[in-house]
Amino acid sequence: MLSAGQHQPLAGVSEIVGVGTLPAARRRGLACAVTAALGADARSRGAATVFLSAGDDDVARVYARLGFRRVGTALIAEPSE
């Protein structure tokens, strides 16, 4: 397996997570194909909303090409030192 991911459905919503591609297989569109397939699977299982989080603007542009659009910003809490 060169690229994989999953989606986590709950009550008509599904989050696409953990999409990754082995370094030797990157820049071939595999992560895009996996993401598109996960979105289609989520929809076929009844998800009205499918969402994901982009790690940076470059990744966000890839997701935008698949039809995702930015609707918010995630805030992440980290333990204080």
C-alpha positions as CSV (number, residue, x, y, z in Angstrom):
1,M,0.0,0.0,0.0
2,L,1.4,3.3,-1.1
3,S,-1.2,5.7,0.3
4,A,-4.0,5.4,2.8
5,G,-6.4,7.2,5.1
6,Q,-9.7,6.9,6.8
7,H,-12.9,8.7,7.7
8,Q,-14.7,8.8,11.0
9,P,-18.5,9.0,10.5
10,L,-20.9,10.0,13.3
11,A,-24.5,11.1,12.9
12,G,-24.4,12.3,9.3
13,V,-21.0,13.9,9.6
14,S,-17.6,12.4,8.7
15,E,-14.1,13.6,9.2
16,I,-11.3,12.5,6.8
17,V,-8.2,11.8,8.8
18,G,-4.8,10.2,8.5
19,V,-4.3,10.6,4.8
20,G,-0.7,9.8,4.0
21,T,1.6,8.6,1.2
22,L,4.9,6.8,1.5
23,P,7.7,9.3,0.6
24,A,8.9,7.3,-2.4
25,A,5.3,7.5,-3.9
26,R,4.6,11.1,-3.4
27,R,3.7,13.7,-6.1
28,R,1.7,11.1,-8.1
29,G,-1.8,12.2,-6.9
30,L,-2.3,9.2,-4.7
31,A,-3.3,11.2,-1.6
32,C,-5.8,13.1,-3.8
33,A,-7.3,9.9,-5.0
34,V,-7.5,8.5,-1.5
35,T,-9.1,11.7,-0.2
36,A,-11.6,11.7,-3.0
37,A,-12.5,8.0,-2.5
38,L,-12.9,8.6,1.3
39,G,-15.2,11.5,0.6
40,A,-17.3,9.5,-1.8
41,D,-17.5,6.6,0.6
42,A,-18.6,8.9,3.4
43,R,-21.3,10.4,1.2
44,S,-22.5,6.9,0.1
45,R,-22.9,6.0,3.8
46,G,-25.1,9.0,4.5
47,A,-22.7,11.8,5.5
48,A,-24.3,15.1,4.7
49,T,-21.1,16.9,5.9
50,V,-17.6,15.7,5.1
51,F,-14.7,17.7,6.5
52,L,-10.9,17.6,7.1
53,S,-8.1,19.7,8.4
54,A,-5.2,20.9,6.3
55,G,-1.8,21.2,7.9
56,D,-0.8,24.2,5.9
57,D,-1.8,26.3,2.9
58,D,-0.2,24.0,0.3
59,V,-2.3,21.1,1.6
60,A,-5.4,23.3,1.7
61,R,-4.9,24.1,-2.0
62,V,-4.8,20.3,-2.8
63,Y,-8.1,19.8,-0.9
64,A,-9.6,22.8,-2.6
65,R,-9.0,21.1,-6.0
66,L,-11.1,18.2,-4.7
67,G,-14.0,20.6,-3.9
68,F,-13.4,21.3,-0.2
69,R,-13.6,24.9,0.9
70,R,-12.3,26.7,4.0
71,V,-15.1,27.4,6.4
72,G,-13.2,27.9,9.7
73,T,-10.1,27.6,11.6
74,A,-9.2,25.0,14.1
75,L,-7.7,25.9,17.5
76,I,-5.4,23.4,19.2
77,A,-4.7,23.4,22.9
78,E,-1.3,22.4,24.1
79,P,-0.2,21.8,27.6
80,S,1.6,24.7,29.2
81,E,5.2,24.1,30.2
